[in-house]
Amino acid sequence: MKLIKFGSPGSEKTGVILENGKTIDVSTFTPDYNEAFFESNGLSRLSQWLKNNAASAPEVPPGIRLGSPIGRPSKIICIGLNYSDHAKESGMAVPAEPIIFFKSTTAITGPNDELLIPQGSKKTDWEVELAVVIGKTARSIKEEHALEHVGGYMLHNDYSEREWQLERGGQWVKGKSADTFAPFGPWLTTPDELPDPHNLRLWLSVNGVMKQDGNSRNLIFRIPHLVSYLSHFMTLLPGDVISTGTPAGVGLGFTPPQYLVAGDVVELGIDGLGTQRQTASALTLA
């Protein structure tokens, strides 16, 4: 299945893109794709509901805004330097263990919503990433069982303010958590439709110029390892997001570095997970 949410910010409804391409409203079945949905075996229940109700469910109007496919999770866990080419361009060593940092859930936005460059930012950067959504609680699980706990996959642009991330002291979360810095979607793809998440092309362009063009087969730490590894440090709850890292081609890696300014258009995509498009705008406070 491909799960979407659609409508105005704060009042989105749930939907499903069917195999025939038809997009239907399923909000009478579930009001959100969140922890409660996944925890209650929502994917299986929704699949059964669709068998009896898909034909009669209302269609989603074409061209309507899409929001994040999931409700606000308990946490967004990000993996740093998980592609060797990105570690090299960042001037950092390939990690011996996964580098973990968090991203505020208030950064979540829709896949095509405006990117707000924070006030005072000089180094807002882009990062196309494959995001994993936890489908059932994972607590100290073995690697061979890790994929049983995955509910789906999404496209994520892990926007970063590099000065705040790297030059202001403290942890990376400072540069990762501004409003609009976590566009998710356009949809969540369930594992049955994405049998091999380790062979997906990831790409990103700025103003039509390709910046990133990689493949998830080059992940240093693969998804089963990440899910198992993280579950030994914290309980992974249904709906939690793990963003698995970005390939080379971020603005920080260019000589001289390239950062986003108002008016820039960022487009990105991953095989099977759709595309996003954000236009950058400078945030000004009243």
C-alpha positions as CSV (number, residue, x, y, z in Angstrom):
1,M,0.0,0.0,0.0
2,K,0.9,3.6,-0.4
3,L,-0.4,5.8,2.5
4,I,-0.9,9.5,2.1
5,K,-2.4,12.4,4.1
6,F,-4.1,15.2,2.3
7,G,-5.6,18.6,3.0
8,S,-4.8,21.8,4.7
9,P,-2.0,21.8,7.4
10,G,-3.4,20.7,10.7
11,S,-6.5,19.2,9.2
12,E,-5.2,16.5,6.9
13,K,-7.2,13.3,6.2
14,T,-5.9,9.9,5.5
15,G,-5.8,8.3,2.1
16,V,-4.5,5.4,0.1
17,I,-3.1,5.2,-3.4
18,L,-4.5,1.9,-4.9
19,E,-2.6,-0.4,-7.3
20,N,-4.6,1.0,-10.2
21,G,-3.5,4.6,-9.4
22,K,-6.8,5.7,-7.9
23,T,-6.4,7.7,-4.7
24,I,-9.1,7.3,-2.1
25,D,-10.1,8.8,1.2
26,V,-9.9,6.3,4.1
27,S,-10.5,8.8,7.0
28,T,-13.7,6.9,8.0
29,F,-11.5,3.9,8.8
30,T,-8.7,5.8,10.6
31,P,-8.2,9.5,11.4
32,D,-4.4,9.3,11.3
33,Y,-1.4,7.1,10.6
34,N,0.2,7.4,14.0
35,E,1.5,5.3,16.9
36,A,-2.1,4.1,17.7
37,F,-2.7,3.1,14.1
38,F,0.5,1.0,13.8
39,E,0.3,-0.3,17.3
40,S,-3.2,-1.7,16.7
41,N,-2.1,-3.7,13.6
42,G,-3.5,-0.9,11.5
43,L,-1.8,-1.9,8.2
44,S,-3.4,-5.4,8.2
45,R,-6.7,-4.0,9.3
46,L,-6.6,-1.3,6.6
47,S,-5.8,-3.9,4.0
48,Q,-8.8,-6.0,4.9
49,W,-11.0,-2.9,5.0
50,L,-10.0,-1.9,1.5
51,K,-11.1,-5.3,0.1
52,N,-14.7,-4.4,1.1
53,N,-14.7,-0.6,0.9
54,A,-12.2,0.6,-1.7
55,A,-14.7,0.7,-4.5
56,S,-17.2,2.9,-2.6
57,A,-14.7,5.1,-0.8
58,P,-14.6,8.8,-2.0
59,E,-11.8,9.8,-4.3
60,V,-9.2,12.3,-3.2
61,P,-9.5,15.5,-5.3
62,P,-6.6,15.9,-7.8
63,G,-4.0,18.5,-7.1
64,I,-4.8,18.7,-3.4
65,R,-2.0,19.4,-0.9
66,L,-0.2,16.4,0.6
67,G,1.0,16.4,4.1
68,S,3.4,14.1,5.9
69,P,2.1,10.6,5.5
70,I,2.5,9.9,9.2
71,G,1.3,11.6,12.3
72,R,3.8,13.2,14.6
73,P,6.0,10.3,15.9
74,S,7.5,10.0,19.3
75,K,10.9,10.6,17.8
76,I,12.9,11.1,14.6
77,I,16.2,9.3,14.8
78,C,18.8,10.2,12.2
79,I,22.0,8.4,11.2
80,G,25.0,10.5,10.4
81,L,27.7,9.7,7.9
82,N,26.1,6.5,6.7
83,Y,27.5,6.7,3.2
84,S,31.3,6.6,2.8
85,D,31.4,9.2,0.1
86,H,29.4,11.6,2.3
87,A,31.8,11.1,5.2
88,K,34.7,11.8,2.9
89,E,33.2,15.1,1.5
90,S,32.4,16.2,5.1
91,G,36.1,15.6,6.1
92,M,35.1,13.0,8.7
93,A,36.2,9.4,9.3
94,V,33.9,6.5,8.3
95,P,32.2,5.6,11.6
96,A,32.9,2.3,13.4
97,E,29.4,2.4,14.8
98,P,26.3,4.3,13.7
99,I,26.3,8.0,14.6
100,I,23.0,8.9,16.1
101,F,21.3,12.2,16.5
102,F,17.7,13.4,16.8
103,K,15.6,15.8,14.8
104,S,12.7,17.7,16.4
105,T,9.3,16.4,15.4
106,T,8.1,20.1,15.0
107,A,10.3,20.1,11.8
108,I,7.9,17.8,10.0
109,T,6.1,19.2,7.0
110,G,4.6,18.1,3.7
111,P,6.6,17.0,0.7
112,N,6.0,20.0,-1.4
113,D,5.5,22.7,1.3
114,E,7.7,25.8,1.4
115,L,11.2,25.5,3.0
116,L,11.6,28.3,5.5
117,I,15.2,29.4,5.8
118,P,15.5,30.3,9.5
119,Q,16.2,33.9,10.5
120,G,20.0,34.4,10.7
121,S,20.8,31.2,8.8
122,K,23.7,31.4,6.3
123,K,24.3,27.7,5.7
124,T,21.0,25.9,5.1
125,D,21.9,22.7,3.3
126,W,20.0,19.7,1.7
127,E,20.2,15.9,2.3
128,V,18.1,13.3,0.4
129,E,17.5,10.3,2.7
130,L,15.6,7.0,2.9
131,A,13.4,7.0,6.0
132,V,12.2,3.9,7.8
133,V,9.0,3.9,9.7
134,I,8.7,1.5,12.7
135,G,5.5,-0.7,12.5
136,K,5.6,-2.4,15.8
137,T,7.5,-1.9,19.1
138,A,11.1,-2.9,19.0
139,R,13.0,-3.4,22.2
140,S,16.4,-5.1,22.2
141,I,15.7,-7.2,19.1
142,K,18.0,-9.3,17.1
143,E,19.1,-8.2,13.6
144,E,17.5,-11.2,11.9
145,H,14.1,-10.1,13.2
146,A,14.5,-6.3,12.6
147,L,12.6,-6.1,9.3
148,E,9.5,-7.6,11.0
149,H,9.3,-4.3,12.9
150,V,9.3,-2.1,9.9
151,G,6.0,-0.6,8.8
152,G,7.2,1.2,5.7
153,Y,9.5,3.6,4.0
154,M,9.4,7.3,3.0
155,L,11.4,10.0,1.3
156,H,12.9,12.6,3.6
157,N,14.9,15.7,2.9
158,D,17.0,16.1,6.0
159,Y,17.6,19.9,5.9
160,S,20.5,21.1,8.0
161,E,21.8,24.5,9.1
162,R,25.6,23.7,9.0
163,E,26.7,26.6,11.1
164,W,24.3,25.7,13.9
165,Q,25.1,22.0,13.5
166,L,28.9,22.2,13.5
167,E,30.1,25.6,14.7
168,R,27.8,26.4,17.7
169,G,28.9,23.7,20.1
170,G,26.7,20.9,21.5
171,Q,24.9,18.3,19.4
172,W,23.9,18.2,15.8
173,V,20.2,18.5,16.7
174,K,20.7,22.3,16.8
175,G,21.1,22.5,13.1
176,K,18.5,19.9,12.2
177,S,15.3,21.0,13.9
178,A,14.1,24.3,12.4
179,D,10.5,24.4,11.2
180,T,10.1,22.8,7.7
181,F,13.4,21.0,8.0
182,A,11.8,17.5,7.8
183,P,9.6,17.1,4.7
184,F,8.2,13.6,4.6
185,G,6.5,11.8,1.7
186,P,4.7,12.1,-0.6
187,W,3.6,8.7,0.6
188,L,4.6,5.9,2.9
189,T,5.3,2.7,1.0
190,T,4.6,-0.6,2.9
191,P,7.4,-3.2,2.8
192,D,5.4,-5.6,0.4
193,E,5.7,-2.9,-2.3
194,L,9.4,-2.3,-1.6
195,P,11.0,-5.8,-1.3
196,D,14.6,-4.5,-1.4
197,P,15.2,-1.2,0.3
198,H,19.0,-1.7,-0.3
199,N,18.9,-1.0,-4.0
200,L,17.1,2.3,-4.5
201,R,18.4,5.3,-6.4
202,L,18.4,8.6,-4.4
203,W,18.7,11.9,-6.1
204,L,18.4,15.6,-5.5
205,S,18.7,18.7,-7.6
206,V,18.8,22.5,-6.9
207,N,17.4,24.8,-9.5
208,G,17.5,21.9,-12.0
209,V,21.2,21.1,-11.4
210,M,21.8,17.6,-10.1
211,K,23.6,17.6,-6.7
212,Q,23.1,14.1,-5.3
213,D,22.8,10.9,-7.2
214,G,23.4,7.8,-5.0
215,N,22.0,4.3,-4.2
216,S,21.0,2.8,-0.9
217,R,23.1,-0.3,-1.7
218,N,26.0,1.9,-0.5
219,L,24.7,2.3,3.0
220,I,27.5,1.6,5.5
221,F,25.0,0.3,8.1
222,R,22.0,-1.4,6.6
223,I,18.5,-1.2,7.8
224,P,18.3,-4.4,9.8
225,H,21.4,-3.5,11.6
226,L,20.2,0.1,12.3
227,V,16.8,-1.1,13.7
228,S,18.4,-3.7,15.9
229,Y,21.2,-1.4,17.1
230,L,18.9,1.4,18.0
231,S,16.5,-0.9,19.8
232,H,19.3,-1.7,22.3
233,F,19.6,1.9,23.3
234,M,15.9,2.9,23.3
235,T,12.5,1.5,22.7
236,L,11.4,2.1,19.1
237,L,7.6,2.8,19.1
238,P,5.2,2.3,16.2
239,G,5.4,5.4,13.9
240,D,8.9,6.3,14.9
241,V,11.2,7.4,12.1
242,I,14.7,6.4,11.4
243,S,16.4,8.5,8.7
244,T,19.3,6.4,7.3
245,G,21.7,9.0,6.0
246,T,22.6,10.8,2.8
247,P,25.0,10.1,-0.1
248,A,27.6,12.6,-1.3
249,G,26.6,15.9,-3.0
250,V,25.5,18.1,-0.1
251,G,26.2,21.8,-0.2
252,L,28.8,21.5,2.5
253,G,30.9,19.2,0.3
254,F,31.4,21.6,-2.6
255,T,34.4,23.9,-2.9
256,P,33.4,26.5,-2.1
257,P,30.4,25.3,-0.2
258,Q,27.0,25.9,-1.7
259,Y,24.0,26.8,0.5
260,L,20.4,27.6,-0.2
261,V,18.9,31.1,-0.5
262,A,15.4,32.4,-1.0
263,G,14.0,31.4,-4.3
264,D,16.0,28.2,-4.8
265,V,14.0,25.2,-5.8
266,V,14.9,21.8,-4.4
267,E,13.7,18.6,-6.0
268,L,14.4,15.1,-4.9
269,G,13.3,11.5,-5.2
270,I,13.8,7.8,-4.3
271,D,12.8,4.8,-6.4
272,G,9.4,3.7,-5.3
273,L,8.9,6.5,-2.8
274,G,8.0,9.4,-5.1
275,T,9.4,12.9,-5.4
276,Q,9.3,16.2,-3.5
277,R,9.7,19.8,-4.5
278,Q,10.4,22.7,-2.1
279,T,10.9,26.4,-2.8
280,A,13.0,28.2,-0.3
281,S,11.8,31.3,1.4
282,A,13.6,33.5,4.0
283,L,11.8,33.4,7.3
284,T,11.2,36.9,8.8
285,L,9.8,37.4,12.3
286,A,7.3,40.2,13.0
